[in-house]
């Protein structure tokens, strides 16, 4: 496993990481999560992604219980969480949902620490931007989490380049802890934000990326080419919005065209898609999702394809997919 710096910070994270969205609590109990985490770490992964809102806090509970059972040295792994959506069960409207105000954030970090049974979270993200809260207020609150030792680094997820730069400038001006990382969606069919909108930020402020959805919510596995199979992610309650994207006829046709390219390299389309994201030097870590050990093990073989992605191969991949990307 290769390790990369998280932006300009000194934190070293594995080039592939493991996320918990949809899976923990919904598909994996604590025992299964423990097995998945152990397999990931055995493969060299040290970065584990979570969010307060996943499974309404239960994803953090499952991960916390699994980590406690594994008894790993705390220095050996990196844990993240994200704040913004809040927990619907709390019923604390308006200050507990869809916000990044100070009141919510300072209570949110305490809740995550309690659920995950940790003394600190390594990286905390603002899960979306909040048009109703001044960025100055959010930056001060996130910086205070770090000053208090409850978090070590902070960043954003799906923020605009303008808002990221504004947050960084505020932190610079007031000598606060700066955001070091953004977590955007990035895959063969979703490129514009990472490759164009954020382009100035990599050199100007040293922005790092921990990207999610390298398989486009399953589209790049090829399993949706003939419709939505039973038991797939797109059939889960609350995820019906995925159906239109994963069943797109033109993109599914492109996935079929990628198969022979992947086969020539000794892999499959999911491995090719993950390796393609890894090939971007701006990406610190690619977050994988898996509900079965076999899925995780198969996706980890993307590392074998990475050195085979020559400029010629990358051009062939672009010829198939770039016109369909946004």
Secondary structure as UniProt FT lines:
FT   STRAND          3..5
FT   TURN            7..8
FT   STRAND          12..14
FT   STRAND          16..19
FT   TURN            21..23
FT   TURN            25..27
FT   HELIX           30..42
FT   TURN            43..44
FT   STRAND          47..49
FT   TURN            52..53
FT   HELIX           54..57
FT   HELIX           58..70
FT   HELIX           74..76
FT   STRAND          78..83
FT   HELIX           88..90
FT   TURN            93..96
FT   HELIX           102..116
FT   STRAND          121..126
FT   TURN            131..132
FT   HELIX           135..147
FT   TURN            148..149
FT   STRAND          151..156
FT   HELIX           161..173
FT   TURN            174..175
FT   STRAND          179..182
FT   TURN            188..189
FT   HELIX           193..197
FT   HELIX           199..204
FT   STRAND          208..212
FT   TURN            214..215
FT   HELIX           216..221
FT   TURN            222..226
FT   TURN            230..231
FT   HELIX           233..235
FT   TURN            237..238
FT   TURN            240..241
FT   HELIX           242..246
FT   HELIX           249..264
FT   TURN            265..266
FT   HELIX           269..278
FT   TURN            281..282
FT   STRAND          283..288
FT   HELIX           293..300
FT   HELIX           302..306
FT   TURN            307..308
FT   HELIX           311..321
FT   HELIX           322..324
//
